[in-house]
Amino acid sequence: MGVRIVNPTSYEAAPRSVPRVMVPRLDGLTVGFLSNSKTNADKVLEGVATALVGRFGITPRLYAKRVPSIAATDELLDRIAAECDAVVVAMLDCGSCASWAVADMAALAGRALPVCGMASTQFEGFSRQVLAIQGADALGLSVLAHPIGGIAPQEAFERVTPAAVDSVVSALTTEITEEGAA
């Protein structure tokens, strides 16, 4: 008798494979930032947006779900797809919210958008497992020190390191970073 693992977080069968979509560069693009409304997710996204504005001159657009532990509505996902060239999703830092953030990432990638998720160290492994279950393991994650919730908003903002931003850039683009060129 084998063990069967069931993901109780999805209301439909996972796609076989979610493609990773990338853009050549972020220069001048509109990048969406989808918050699942977890504590400090907005501050993490603000930190990433600030860095990308300074580095690439992106136009940031902030979106938010009302409840972290359910999927984003098709209406919201369609709006993001219509208004943005790439998307960063936060926060993958608990069980159910990480599962649903991954579902949102897969749905956005299915709408032909480059997408990257922001996970905390404590939930990186789990998030990668859920990405694989969803057939979305090609999608990128940028990992920040845990915890994100329960700390001061400024501290959450400051958890967005240059290395974390580089991970976002790598997940969204085909651009070769200085690190990748060496």
C-alpha positions as CSV (number, residue, x, y, z in Angstrom):
1,M,0.0,0.0,0.0
2,G,1.5,3.3,-1.1
3,V,1.1,6.8,0.3
4,R,-1.0,9.2,-1.7
5,I,-0.3,12.9,-1.2
6,V,-3.2,15.2,-1.9
7,N,-3.0,19.0,-2.1
8,P,-6.2,20.3,-0.5
9,T,-5.7,23.8,-1.6
10,S,-6.7,23.7,-5.2
11,Y,-10.3,23.6,-6.5
12,E,-9.3,22.1,-9.9
13,A,-6.7,19.7,-11.3
14,A,-3.2,21.1,-11.6
15,P,-2.0,21.8,-15.1
16,R,0.6,19.4,-16.4
17,S,3.1,22.1,-17.1
18,V,3.0,25.9,-16.6
19,P,5.4,27.6,-19.0
20,R,8.0,30.1,-17.7
21,V,7.5,33.3,-19.7
22,M,10.3,35.9,-19.7
23,V,11.0,39.3,-21.1
24,P,14.4,40.3,-22.4
25,R,14.8,43.2,-20.0
26,L,12.7,45.2,-17.5
27,D,13.7,48.7,-18.8
28,G,10.6,50.9,-19.0
29,L,8.1,48.0,-18.5
30,T,5.0,48.1,-16.3
31,V,5.5,45.6,-13.5
32,G,2.5,44.5,-11.4
33,F,2.9,43.7,-7.7
34,L,0.2,41.4,-6.4
35,S,-0.2,41.3,-2.6
36,N,-2.1,38.5,-1.0
37,S,-2.7,41.0,1.9
38,K,-0.6,39.1,4.4
39,T,1.0,41.3,7.0
40,N,3.9,43.2,5.4
41,A,3.5,41.7,1.9
42,D,2.9,45.3,0.7
43,K,6.1,46.4,2.3
44,V,8.1,43.6,0.6
45,L,6.5,44.5,-2.7
46,E,7.3,48.2,-2.1
47,G,10.9,47.3,-1.4
48,V,11.1,45.3,-4.7
49,A,9.3,48.0,-6.7
50,T,11.6,50.7,-5.3
51,A,14.7,48.8,-6.4
52,L,13.3,48.0,-9.8
53,V,12.2,51.7,-10.4
54,G,15.7,52.8,-9.5
55,R,17.5,50.2,-11.6
56,F,15.2,49.9,-14.6
57,G,12.8,52.8,-14.6
58,I,9.8,50.4,-14.4
59,T,6.2,51.7,-13.8
60,P,4.9,49.8,-10.8
61,R,1.3,48.9,-10.4
62,L,0.0,47.5,-7.0
63,Y,-2.8,45.0,-6.8
64,A,-4.2,43.2,-3.7
65,K,-6.4,40.2,-2.9
66,R,-8.6,40.6,0.0
67,V,-8.0,37.1,1.5
68,P,-4.6,35.4,1.3
69,S,-6.0,31.9,1.6
70,I,-8.1,31.9,-1.6
71,A,-7.3,32.4,-5.3
72,A,-7.3,35.7,-6.9
73,T,-10.4,36.3,-9.0
74,D,-10.2,35.8,-12.7
75,E,-11.3,39.5,-13.0
76,L,-8.2,40.6,-11.0
77,L,-5.9,38.3,-12.9
78,D,-7.2,39.4,-16.3
79,R,-6.8,43.0,-15.2
80,I,-3.2,42.4,-14.2
81,A,-2.5,40.6,-17.5
82,A,-4.0,43.5,-19.5
83,E,-2.1,46.2,-17.6
84,C,1.3,44.7,-16.9
85,D,4.3,43.2,-18.7
86,A,5.5,41.1,-15.6
87,V,4.3,40.4,-12.1
88,V,5.8,39.9,-8.6
89,V,3.5,38.0,-6.1
90,A,3.9,38.2,-2.3
91,M,3.9,36.7,0.3
92,L,4.6,32.9,0.4
93,D,5.2,32.7,4.1
94,C,2.6,30.2,5.5
95,G,0.9,27.0,4.3
96,S,-2.4,28.0,2.8
97,C,-1.3,31.5,1.6
98,A,1.8,30.0,-0.1
99,S,-0.4,27.4,-1.9
100,W,-2.8,30.0,-3.2
101,A,0.0,32.4,-4.1
102,V,1.5,29.6,-6.2
103,A,-1.9,29.1,-7.8
104,D,-2.0,32.8,-8.6
105,M,1.5,32.7,-10.0
106,A,0.5,29.7,-12.3
107,A,-2.6,31.5,-13.4
108,L,-0.6,34.7,-14.3
109,A,2.0,32.6,-16.1
110,G,-0.9,30.9,-18.0
111,R,-1.8,34.4,-19.1
112,A,1.6,34.8,-20.7
113,L,3.2,36.9,-18.0
114,P,6.6,36.6,-16.5
115,V,6.0,36.0,-12.8
116,C,8.1,35.7,-9.6
117,G,7.0,34.9,-6.1
118,M,8.4,36.3,-2.8
119,A,8.9,33.5,-0.2
120,S,10.3,33.5,3.3
121,T,13.1,31.1,4.2
122,Q,10.9,29.1,6.4
123,F,8.5,28.4,3.5
124,E,10.9,28.2,0.6
125,G,10.9,24.4,0.5
126,F,7.1,24.1,0.9
127,S,6.6,26.8,-1.8
128,R,8.9,24.9,-4.2
129,Q,6.9,21.7,-3.5
130,V,3.6,23.4,-4.3
131,L,5.1,24.9,-7.4
132,A,6.0,21.3,-8.5
133,I,2.5,20.0,-7.6
134,Q,1.0,22.8,-9.7
135,G,3.3,22.0,-12.6
136,A,4.8,25.4,-12.2
137,D,8.3,24.5,-10.9
138,A,9.9,26.5,-13.7
139,L,8.6,29.7,-12.1
140,G,11.0,31.7,-10.0
141,L,11.1,32.5,-6.3
142,S,13.0,35.2,-4.5
143,V,13.6,34.3,-0.9
144,L,13.7,36.7,2.1
145,A,14.6,36.0,5.7
146,H,11.7,34.7,7.8
147,P,9.6,36.1,9.4
148,I,7.9,38.7,7.3
149,G,4.7,39.0,9.3
150,G,5.0,40.1,13.0
151,I,7.9,42.5,12.4
152,A,7.9,46.2,11.9
153,P,6.9,47.3,8.4
154,Q,10.2,49.1,7.9
155,E,12.1,45.9,8.8
156,A,10.0,44.0,6.2
157,F,10.9,46.6,3.6
158,E,14.6,46.3,4.5
159,R,14.5,42.5,4.1
160,V,14.5,43.1,0.4
161,T,18.2,42.7,-0.3
162,P,20.0,43.4,-3.5
163,A,20.4,39.6,-3.9
164,A,16.6,39.2,-3.5
165,V,16.0,41.8,-6.2
166,D,18.6,40.0,-8.5
167,S,16.5,36.8,-8.0
168,V,13.4,38.7,-9.1
169,V,15.2,40.0,-12.2
170,S,16.5,36.5,-13.0
171,A,13.0,35.1,-12.7
172,L,11.4,37.6,-15.0
173,T,14.0,38.2,-17.7
174,T,16.5,36.6,-20.0
175,E,18.9,39.4,-19.1
176,I,22.3,38.2,-18.0
177,T,23.2,39.7,-14.7
178,E,26.8,40.6,-13.6
179,E,26.6,37.5,-11.4
180,G,25.5,35.3,-14.3
181,A,28.2,36.7,-16.6
182,A,31.1,35.8,-14.3
